[in-house]
Amino acid sequence: MHLSGRNCFVVSYDIMDPRRLQRVHKSMKGFGEPIHYSVFRCNLTPKGRVELIAALTGLIKHDQDRIMIIDLGPADGGADDRIEFIGVR
């Protein structure tokens, strides 16, 4: 699959309230694939990244929760090589 124009992002989150955590997790499933507990891999266009941030911004409490977004570069440019697992993948 050619993913030109998309970057690979790793999104990790710490959400303090179980209800908000459930809403964030459900929203994240619309943007990417879970790769670990509270960690998703998302291949997004620039517009998709903006939409992701907008969706998450509206779900969290900014004084309690935290979301980390890591840009691994072009999705078809070896992003898989920059994600390393030890143990069960």
C-alpha positions as CSV (number, residue, x, y, z in Angstrom):
1,M,0.0,0.0,0.0
2,H,1.5,3.3,-1.0
3,L,1.1,5.8,1.8
4,S,2.5,8.9,0.1
5,G,1.7,12.1,1.9
6,R,1.3,10.3,5.2
7,N,3.6,10.3,8.2
8,C,3.7,7.6,10.8
9,F,2.9,8.8,14.3
10,V,3.2,7.0,17.6
11,V,0.6,8.3,20.0
12,S,0.8,7.5,23.7
13,Y,-1.5,8.7,26.5
14,D,-1.9,8.9,30.2
15,I,-5.5,9.6,31.1
16,M,-6.4,9.8,34.8
17,D,-10.2,9.2,34.7
18,P,-11.4,5.7,33.5
19,R,-14.3,7.2,31.6
20,R,-12.1,9.7,29.7
21,L,-9.6,6.9,29.1
22,Q,-12.3,4.8,27.5
23,R,-13.4,7.8,25.3
24,V,-9.8,8.5,24.2
25,H,-9.2,4.9,23.4
26,K,-12.4,4.7,21.3
27,S,-11.5,7.9,19.5
28,M,-7.9,6.6,18.8
29,K,-9.3,3.5,17.1
30,G,-10.6,5.8,14.4
31,F,-7.1,7.1,13.7
32,G,-4.8,4.1,14.0
33,E,-3.9,0.7,15.3
34,P,-3.2,-0.1,19.0
35,I,0.3,-1.5,19.4
36,H,0.6,-1.5,23.2
37,Y,-1.6,-0.5,26.1
38,S,-2.4,3.2,25.6
39,V,-0.1,3.4,22.5
40,F,-1.3,3.6,18.9
41,R,0.4,3.8,15.6
42,C,-1.3,6.1,13.1
43,N,-0.5,6.8,9.5
44,L,-1.8,10.3,9.0
45,T,-2.0,13.1,6.4
46,P,-1.3,16.6,7.7
47,K,-5.1,17.1,7.8
48,G,-5.5,13.8,9.7
49,R,-3.0,14.9,12.3
50,V,-4.9,18.1,12.8
51,E,-8.2,16.1,13.2
52,L,-6.6,13.8,15.7
53,I,-5.3,16.6,17.8
54,A,-8.7,18.4,17.7
55,A,-10.5,15.2,18.7
56,L,-8.2,14.4,21.6
57,T,-8.1,18.0,22.8
58,G,-11.8,18.0,23.3
59,L,-11.7,14.7,25.3
60,I,-9.0,15.3,27.9
61,K,-8.6,17.4,31.0
62,H,-5.4,19.4,30.2
63,D,-4.5,19.8,33.9
64,Q,-4.7,16.1,34.6
65,D,-4.1,14.1,31.4
66,R,-1.2,13.9,28.9
67,I,-0.9,12.8,25.3
68,M,2.5,12.3,23.6
69,I,2.7,12.3,19.7
70,I,5.9,11.2,18.1
71,D,6.4,11.8,14.3
72,L,8.4,9.0,12.8
73,G,8.5,10.5,9.4
74,P,7.0,9.3,6.1
75,A,4.9,6.2,6.6
76,D,6.4,4.6,3.5
77,G,10.0,5.7,4.4
78,G,11.0,3.0,6.9
79,A,8.9,4.0,9.9
80,D,8.5,0.3,10.8
81,D,12.3,0.1,11.2
82,R,12.2,2.8,13.8
83,I,9.7,0.9,16.1
84,E,11.5,-1.8,18.0
85,F,9.9,-4.5,20.2
86,I,11.5,-6.7,22.8
87,G,9.4,-9.8,23.6
88,V,5.9,-10.4,22.2
89,R,5.2,-8.1,19.3
